[in-house]
């Protein structure tokens, strides 16, 4: 009984410490929202920084504090905004082979049925991908989500249509991008919650993309654990 009491007592102390840590993190989170995020106010929209003074100010206000921001004027001179319609893409990359993620529900790299599920990956011609995107099947969702610099490796015929290494971004981050990725899909394709260990500059050429962002102080309140990994087969069946 003494041993049992000692164990329970230790657990009790640990529980008290955890509750204290939680209260501290809750207070920190509330302070952050109050001083910096202001609840659910939309992300600020500003013009892209171009002068040395603007670049320095942008770094101090946003990059150094990890505050997301929406920039205007970054893609005004991109031909992609005018050219990237279906017919043009078919002409430029229709016969190019691309890597496609396939799932039955649009949830790739996501928690599903108690497992971390990876998509079935296959190669197909871009014109085949686009044809199914126009007339989607009900039993599967296609998504171009390959990373590792996929734009340069699979979509290089479109390189002249964008600025893959923007001067303003290179000045802000003091480096060129490690990778330039191309993503394309319909509204059923969903990116699950994740974290990136690097800065992202995201440009939407067609359609819409919705981001849900959480500040670092919310990390203690986001469930986090390890799940068994499984992958979809071509038939949409999960296999470990």
Secondary structure, 3 states (H helix, E strand, C coil): CHHHHHHHHHHHHHHHHHHHHHHHHHHHHHHHHHHHHCCCCCCCEEECCCCHHHHHHHHHHHHCCCCCCEEECCCCCCCHHHHCCHHHHHHHHCCCEEEEEEECCCEECEEECCEEEECEEEEEEHHHHHHHHHCCCCCCEEEECCCCCHHHHHCHHHHHHCCCCCHHHHHHHCCCCCCCCCCEECCCCEECCCCCCCCCCCCCCCCCCCCCCCCHHHHHHCCCCCCEEEEECCCCCEEC
